[in-house]
Amino acid sequence: QVVHPQHWPTDLDLAGRRVVVVGSGATAMTLVPAIAGDTEHVTMVQRSPTYVMAIPSRDALVTRLRSVLPPRAVYGVARWKNVLVATGLYQLSRRRPGLVRRLIRNQAIDQLPDGYEVDTHFRPTYNPWDQRLCLVPDGDLFRAIRSGDASVVTDSIQRFTRNGLLLGSGAELPADVVVTATGLNLKAFGGAELSVDGVAVHLPDTMAYKGMLLSGVPNFVFTVGYTNASWTLKADLVAQYTVRLLRHLDATGTRVFMPEREADVKSEPFLDFAAGYVLRSLHQFPKQGSRAPWRLRQNYLRDVLSLRHGKVTDSAMTFTRG
């Protein structure tokens, strides 16, 4: 039986069944430990190793602060602590990738059974944050592997067989249920087609301004979150910046805001992220520029300064009465 996580049958009984989850992204990392105790065995199949880090599901600092601070203050501390930790890990990964690789590998060794083939399944060839880095709460994936309820296979898949899957190595992996937790394809704006004065907008010909507006497209705002932190951090900043734009229109008696592409700005791919699902769709997306304000930053702290506190007027933005 082949199922997709988005169409999970409500009557699917996994008791005593061998389950194979194909993929190693967020869906697979969440699903495998969640069902491990309900199956005879669950195996996660990935084409290449993945960086996986265990994080506590309960924040010890927040738990202590709740006894001495009001809820709003605790929320602010927790938010900024998480922002700084995520930003710090990303920046350290870019500046000292070897150090972060060793830290992640050593943590995996501590969480997995003695003699486990850590380098086969949890040591990618790329550096941390060149592609995804998965976080598992309380190390639940590692715990499922230690208990023997789950395992990881790093191999390609040739085809289905009568009893399961034939792998690229020639081995057959038995399976009663195969979960296809892979195959993500990005689609810009959910497939919506844009036009200006009846002329269709070809997205690859446009350039993103501050990662939220498009050159030559009036009164249009979109949200693309961070690849290295919570998506909603950028969504908050975009919403606040949009309100500031609308207030500027009211204050100046204008009705239209639109960035105009500058001739000296070179175009670059919209996302600097080497994951396969990103690379195979980038040609359908707008471009980003070689300098601000056309550069899509992956840095919340810098975006706080530019989007929450920076000016809404500059040489690239036009405001007209329409």
N, C-alpha and C positions, 0 to 999 in steps of 0.2 A: 504494500500500500504506500503510495506517494502522497504526501501532504505538504502544503505550504503554510507557514505560520499565520498568514493573513486569512486563511480559510480553514482554520483548525476545526475538525469535526467535533461537535459537542459530545457525541457518543463514542469517541475514540477511547478504547480501553488498552492501556499500555502494559497492564500486568502480565508478567511472564513473557513479554515480547522483546525482541532485540531491535533496538532503534538506532539508526544512523542519522546524524545531523550533518548535512553538507554545508560547510561554511565556517568562518571563524570571526565574524564580525560581532556587533553588539547583540544581534538576535540569537546567534548560536551560543555566545558566552552566557547569556541569560537563561536560555532554554535548557541547556545540558544539565546544570546543577539542579534546576527546578524539577526535572522529571527523572533524575537519576535514581531516586529511591522508589519510583513507581514501576520501573522496567526490570527485565532480567539483566539487561546491560545497555548502556547508551554510549555510542562512539561518535566523536566529533572528527570529521574528515576535513582537512585543510590542504590546499595545494602547497603552501609554504609556511614556515614558522611565523608565530605571532608574538608580539610583546604583550605580556599580561602582568599586571601589578595588582596585588591585594591591598584594599583600603578598608578601614573600619567603617561599618554601617552606622555606628553611633559616634558622634564627635565628643571626645572626652572633655575638651576645653569648653564646649557649649554646655555640656551637662553640669560642669562645675559652676559656670557663670550664671546659670539659671537660679541658683540659690542665693545670689547676691545682687543681681541686676534685673531691671524690668525687661519684659519680653522684647520690646522694640530695640533696646540697647543690645541685647544678646543677639538679635537678628543681624544688626549692623556689624557687630564684631565677627559673627560667623560668616557673613557674606564676604567681607573684606579679607578675612583669613583664607577662605577658599580661593578667592581671586588671586591673592598673592602667592599661594602655594602652587596653583595651576600655572600661573605666569612664570614663577621661578623655575618649575620643572621644565617648562618648554624652553626657556632661555638657556638653562643649563644644558639641555639636550642639544641645542644648536651650537653652543660654545664648547662643551666638553662631552661630545657624544660617546666617547670611549668610557668615560667615567659612569655615565648613566646606563650604558649597556651592562657594565659590570654590576651595578647596583640592582638592576632588574633581574639579571641572571642569578645573583646570589640570593635574592629574595625567593625566586622560584625554587632554587635548590633546597632552601630551608622549608618550603611548603610541600615539597613533593617527596615520595618515598625514596629511600636510599637506593642509589644506583640507577635512578630514573634517567632516561635519555633526554636531558634538558635541552642540549644543543640541537637535537633533532627536531623538537617540537616547539621550543620557546626561545630560539635564538635566531632571529631573521638576519639576512645579509645586509639589509638597509639599516640606517641609523634611527634611533627613536624619534618619532614625529616626522620622519620623511613620509611615513604612512601612519596608519592608525596605531594607537596604543590603547589597549583595553584595560579597564579597571573592573575588578570583581569584588563585590562587597564581602568582607570578612574572609576572603580567599575561598569562596564557596566552590569554585571550579576545582581548585587544588584539593579541597577536602573531598570532593566526589571522586577524584582520581585516587587519593590515598585510601579511600574505603573500598576501592575495587568496583564501585558501581558505574564508573565512567572511565573512558580512555580516549586518547588522541591518536589519530593516524595522520601522518603527513605524507601525502601521495596524490597522484592524479587519478581520475576515474575514467576508465575506458568505456564501460557500458554496464547496463543491468544484466544480471544473470537470473536463472530460475530461483536461486537461493539468496541473492543479494546484489553485490556490486563487484565487478572485476576491476582491480586497481592497475595503475600503470606498471607497478612492479611485478605484475602477474599473479599476485595474491588475490584470493577471493574473500571479501568481507561479508559475512552472513548478516542478513537484515530481514526483519518482518515489516518494519515501517521505515521509510526514508523521508526525512524532513528536509526540504530544499530551502535552507536559510541563506541563500546567496542570490546573485543575479541582479543586484541593484543597478538601476540606470537613472541618472540624473535627468530631470526635465525642467528647463528654465520656465519659471512662472507657471508651473503646472500645465504647460502646453498652451496657455493663453496667447493669442496672436495680437500684436500691437500694431496700430496704424496711426499716422498723424495726417490729418486733412485728406483721408482716403488713401494715403500711400503706406503700404505695408512697411513695417520696421524690420530690417534684417539685423538681428541681434549681434552677430559677429562684427558688424560694421560700427557698432556703438561702443562707447567707452564708459565704464562705471565711474561716477563721481562720488568720492568718499564711500564707495561701496554700497550706495543706496539710491542714487539717481542715475539716469542714462543720458548721455549726450544727445541732444536733438529731440528728446522726448519730453514734452511739457507736463508739469503737474503729476509726475509719476514717481512713486516711492516704493522701494522693495526692501526686503530684509534678507540678508545672508549672514548667518551667525559665524562664530569662530569654529575652526576645525580643531583647536587645541584647548577649548574651554566650553563652558555652558553656552548653548545657543542663545538663551534668553538674555544674556548680558548684552549682546549686540542689539537684540530686538528692543530692549529698554531704551538704549541710546538713540536708535533710529526713531522711535516714537517721540522722544523728547525733542530731537532735532526737527522733526516734522512740525511739531507744535510751534517751535520757534520760527520756522519758515512761514507758517500761516499767520502768526502774529506780525511778522514783517510785512506780509501782503496787506494786512489790515492797516498797519501804521502808515504805509506808503500809498495806499489807494491802488495798488496793483492787483492783478488777478492771476498772473502766470509766472511761474518760476521754471527755469530751464538752464542746465549747464551746456555750454558750447565747447566742443573739443578744441584744444590749443595745438597749434601746428608743431611746436617743439617737443611735444610729449610723445615718446615712443610707446607702442602698444606691446603688452605682454599678456600671457595667459591669465585668465580671470582668477584661477586658484593655483597657488604654488604648493601642490599636494600630489604626491606620486602614486596614490592609491589607484588601482585599476579602474574602479567605477567612476573616478574623476577623470582620468586620462581619456577614456573612451567617449566622453561626452563634451569635453571642453570646446570642441570645434563648433558647438551649437550655442555657446554662451557669449556674452559681451566680453570685451577685453578690459584689462586694467592698464593703468599708465605707469611710466617709469618714475614718476615723482608725484608728490602730493599736489593737489587734492585728488588725484586720479588713482592713487595707489590703495589697494585693499589691504589694510593692515590686519595682522593677526595678533593685536596687542590691545587689550582692554584699557590699560592705563593711558596709553597715548590717545585712544579714541575718546576717553572721558574728557580729555583736554580739548580735543578738536570738535567733537560733536555736542558735548554738553556746555562747554564754555567758550569755544571758538566763534568767530564771526560767521554769520550766514551770507555775508557779501564778500566777493572777491572778484578777480579778473575773469574767472571762468563762468560765473553765474550771471544770468540775465533775468531782470524783472520787468515785465511789461503789463500794460492795462488790458491787453487781449482784444 
